[in-house]
């Protein structure tokens, strides 16, 4: 788990590493396939897991699935916010052009 800027939520939030995301993905799939109980009851296991790992409550199950470290690039050299994707060529926050790996 790592705290990073989320472009969709427009705030810093806990992001899951690949092992944590794998478990969350499994719980999310189980919740989606379930036809029993209310929305809150079906996603309770996922929400409890996310809170256990991150300490963060009051989130939306779909948001958890985009709070994944691997979806973001490295921090911008100028402003420190992560590039939106691992392949982004510029920082959407400050406009900094990302140095190419061939330089």
WOJO-V80585 format. One record per pair of residues at least 24 apart in sequence whose C-alpha atoms are under 7 Angstrom apart, sorted by sequence separation. I is the first residue (numbers start at 0). J is the second residue. D is the distance in whole Angstrom. If there is no record, write none. Layout:
BEGIN
i=I j=J d=D
i=I j=J d=D
END
This chain:
BEGIN
i=13 j=53 d=6
i=20 j=67 d=7
i=15 j=66 d=6
i=16 j=67 d=6
i=14 j=66 d=5
i=15 j=67 d=5
i=16 j=68 d=6
i=0 j=53 d=7
i=14 j=67 d=5
i=15 j=68 d=6
i=14 j=68 d=5
i=4 j=80 d=6
i=4 j=81 d=7
END
